[in-house]
């Protein structure tokens, strides 16, 4: 692994620079197109303790929930980014991005359970398990539609419109993929009825893609890709997604 890949201080500096660049880009874009809608896409997750009776699991869950989901929201609200890792001194960075967002993009895939393990780095172990009976994806992620409502409620504190910019499942089963889409879009509609300002939903992804550490095995696409010939074939899930787009006028 290249030097610095696991260096937390370098990761924090990279995050700081990304947000500074966002603020500068926001100003440049609005100076030329005053009514432009500028945003970020923030990957969010439902986070929970592995064992609710375990105070260390609960502590890790709270810390992770703030850093992973909330700290960026607070940075846009206050211009300050609060960074807190388990068993490390908290850090506050002044970053000029207060109110520099016109809508908020939410990427949501799963729920993650936090488990204290003294033999892991920072004492943290990430676990997935099927609690609600929705199953796990081909990547072993928990399918948890209700978590989408939770993260949208978190994001609504920004008081700007929200768009689900990514929501998808790695599975070779069209039946499972269709069930996933229906459950999550039902959640979006429920959120809209409750007054959350959700303006749209995008499924990830149109085609099978190269998925980070999983390579070509994680099949997210509505179109199946033959990676030998690059032939693309629509799946039943693509047909169902088309039906949802045409029939769900609320979105």
PyMOL commands that set and color helices and strands:
alter all, ss='L'
color gray80, all
select helices_A, chain A and resi 8-32+55-78+121-123+146-158+174-193+212-214+236-247
alter helices_A, ss='H'
color red, helices_A
select strands_A, chain A and resi 41-49+80-83+91-94+103-116+124-127+161-166+198-201+223-225+232-234
alter strands_A, ss='S'
color yellow, strands_A
deselect
rebuild
show_as cartoon
